[in-house]
Amino acid sequence: MNPDEVRQWRKAERARLLAARESIADDDRREWNKAITRLLIEGFGSLDHALIGFCWPFKGEPDPRFAVRHFRDRGARAALPVVVEKRAPLEFREWWPGVETSRGVFDLPVPEGTGVVRPGALLIPPVGFDARGYRLGYGGGYFDRTLASMTPQPLKIALAFEISRIPTIHPQPHDIAMDFVVTERGIYRVTSEGLRPEAKP
């Protein structure tokens, strides 16, 4: 595919995957979220003392807030992304329960009056993910630009439901693979050969 064909394909695939994710039954969503939370807690003890960037759940995404609460109880700090300018990297502002927030893009909460921080780990919700650990996002390119601007790279953990798995996103030069993908079925390490299931925690 040429770049224009990839853009058109991604637009259609994004719409299909979002519709599928938003149609998940409530009971299934709750159980899958519990499984992802458990896998994060049991499989990533290093996050106990990390500065974790995460996304407030949106359009049926996996909900990372219970895992973040667990890690914060053990000494971690948390931050939410903020769109500060179109076509620019995201900014991360520290967040904790009860902090003052305003409504940002898509009406998602934006911390007010807290410090701008650089997370050492990111919990990233893809619209889709593929067999090589690449993520299909919402199309704005914000996470691509953010990751490209970060040195050293943070630990990149995609949180997704298996319903969002696709064979390939047709990665382009700007796409950056994740380090891990966590779904309700397990933890997958991203290797040069593709996704490799980790041993059960």
CORUR-V732219 format. One record per residue. N is the residue number from 1. RES is the residue in one letter. PHI is phi as a letter, one per 40 degrees, with the letter a starting at -180 (NA if undefined). Layout:
BEGIN
n;res;phi
N;RES;PHI
N;RES;PHI
END
This chain:
BEGIN
n;res;phi
1;M;NA
2;N;c
3;P;d
4;D;c
5;E;c
6;V;c
7;R;c
8;Q;c
9;W;c
10;R;c
11;K;c
12;A;c
13;E;c
14;R;c
15;A;c
16;R;c
17;L;c
18;L;c
19;A;c
20;A;c
21;R;c
22;E;c
23;S;c
24;I;c
25;A;c
26;D;d
27;D;c
28;D;c
29;R;c
30;R;c
31;E;c
32;W;c
33;N;c
34;K;c
35;A;c
36;I;c
37;T;d
38;R;c
39;L;c
40;L;c
41;I;c
42;E;c
43;G;c
44;F;b
45;G;c
46;S;c
47;L;c
48;D;d
49;H;b
50;A;c
51;L;c
52;I;b
53;G;c
54;F;a
55;C;b
56;W;c
57;P;c
58;F;a
59;K;f
60;G;g
61;E;c
62;P;d
63;D;c
64;P;c
65;R;c
66;F;c
67;A;c
68;V;c
69;R;c
70;H;d
71;F;c
72;R;c
73;D;c
74;R;b
75;G;h
76;A;c
77;R;b
78;A;b
79;A;a
80;L;b
81;P;c
82;V;b
83;V;c
84;V;b
85;E;a
86;K;c
87;R;f
88;A;b
89;P;d
90;L;c
91;E;b
92;F;b
93;R;b
94;E;c
95;W;b
96;W;a
97;P;d
98;G;g
99;V;c
100;E;c
101;T;b
102;S;b
103;R;c
104;G;b
105;V;d
106;F;g
107;D;g
108;L;c
109;P;c
110;V;b
111;P;c
112;E;b
113;G;g
114;T;b
115;G;c
116;V;c
117;V;b
118;R;b
119;P;c
120;G;c
121;A;a
122;L;b
123;L;b
124;I;b
125;P;c
126;P;c
127;V;c
128;G;a
129;F;b
130;D;b
131;A;c
132;R;b
133;G;g
134;Y;c
135;R;b
136;L;b
137;G;c
138;Y;c
139;G;h
140;G;c
141;G;g
142;Y;c
143;F;c
144;D;d
145;R;c
146;T;c
147;L;c
148;A;c
149;S;c
150;M;c
151;T;b
152;P;c
153;Q;c
154;P;c
155;L;c
156;K;b
157;I;b
158;A;c
159;L;b
160;A;a
161;F;c
162;E;d
163;I;c
164;S;c
165;R;c
166;I;b
167;P;c
168;T;a
169;I;c
170;H;f
171;P;d
172;Q;b
173;P;d
174;H;c
175;D;c
176;I;b
177;A;c
178;M;c
179;D;c
180;F;a
181;V;b
182;V;b
183;T;b
184;E;c
185;R;c
186;G;i
187;I;b
188;Y;b
189;R;c
190;V;c
191;T;b
192;S;c
193;E;c
194;G;h
195;L;c
196;R;b
197;P;c
198;E;c
199;A;c
200;K;c
201;P;d
END
